[in-house]
């Protein structure tokens, strides 16, 4: 996942609550920089705990577990869905997270 991805929020704890606009996710080897609409940035440490889940640690040391799944694999584009409960736990998959109303969910994509 190390690369720059474009994305947008799908929902933030409810289907009708999320920031409008494109988000840029820049994954490094050990960090993630999220650039939100208006240029606001948040940098978080990233650690993997198992196959499709990673842990984000924010500047205030709060953690958020994020489940992710590949959504599409096309000739020139990758798509990934991410979902979290916003704390140290996550759904077992993006598919489960997107169907619930107590998750933070987003999609992101990049060209090959």
C-alpha positions in Angstrom: 0.0 0.0 0.0 3.0 2.3 0.1 2.1 5.0 -2.4 -0.2 8.0 -2.8 -3.9 7.1 -3.1 -6.9 9.4 -3.8 -10.2 8.7 -1.9 -13.3 10.0 -0.2 -15.3 9.3 2.9 -18.3 7.1 2.5 -19.6 7.6 6.0 -18.6 8.7 9.4 -20.6 6.8 12.0 -23.8 7.3 10.0 -24.5 7.2 6.2 -25.2 11.0 6.1 -22.2 12.3 8.0 -18.9 12.8 6.3 -16.7 15.6 4.9 -17.3 16.3 1.3 -14.3 16.4 -1.0 -11.4 14.3 -2.1 -8.9 13.0 0.5 -5.3 12.1 -0.3 -3.8 9.1 1.6 0.0 9.0 1.4 1.3 5.7 2.9 5.0 5.5 3.8 6.8 2.5 5.3 5.7 3.4 8.8 3.3 6.3 8.5 0.2 7.6 6.8 -0.4 11.2 6.0 -4.1 12.1 5.3 -4.7 15.4 3.5 -8.4 16.3 3.9 -10.4 18.9 2.0 -9.0 22.4 2.6 -5.4 21.0 2.9 -5.7 20.0 6.6 -3.2 17.1 7.2 -3.0 14.4 9.9 0.1 12.2 10.2 -0.3 8.8 11.9 2.0 5.9 12.6 1.0 2.6 10.8 1.6 -0.9 12.0 0.1 -4.1 10.6 -1.4 -6.7 12.9 -2.8 -9.3 10.4 -3.6 -9.8 6.8 -6.2 -7.1 6.1 -6.0 -4.9 9.2 -3.6 -2.2 10.2 -3.4 0.0 13.3 -3.1 3.8 13.1 -1.6 5.7 16.0 -2.5 9.4 16.1 -0.3 12.2 17.6 -2.2 12.0 20.9 -1.4 8.2 21.1 -5.0 7.1 20.5 -5.2 4.1 18.2 -7.6 3.1 15.5 -7.8 -0.4 13.9 -8.7 -0.3 10.2 -9.9 -3.3 8.1 -9.3 -3.0 4.4 -10.2 -5.1 1.3 -9.4 -4.8 -2.3 -12.5 -3.6 -4.1 -11.5 -3.8 -7.7 -8.6 -4.9 -9.8 -8.7 -3.4 -13.2 -6.1 -3.1 -15.9 -4.9 0.3 -14.7 -6.6 1.0 -11.4 -6.7 -0.5 -7.8 -9.5 0.2 -5.4 -9.5 -0.4 -1.6 -12.2 0.0 1.0 -11.4 0.8 4.6 -13.6 0.6 7.7 -13.0 1.2 11.4 -15.0 1.6 14.6 -12.7 4.5 15.4 -10.9 2.9 18.3 -8.6 -0.1 18.8 -11.1 -2.5 17.1 -12.3 -2.9 13.5 -14.9 -5.0 11.6 -13.4 -8.2 10.1 -13.8 -6.7 6.6 -14.8 -3.5 4.7 -17.9 -5.4 3.5 -19.1 -5.8 7.1 -18.1 -2.3 8.1 -19.8 -0.5 5.2 -23.2 -2.1 6.1 -23.1 -0.9 9.7 -23.9 2.6 11.1 -21.3 2.7 13.8 -18.2 2.8 11.6 -15.9 5.2 9.8 -15.6 4.1 6.2 -13.7 5.3 3.1 -12.7 4.2 -0.3 -9.4 5.0 -2.0 -8.0 4.3 -5.4 -4.8 4.7 -7.4 -3.6 4.0 -10.9 -1.0 1.3 -11.6 
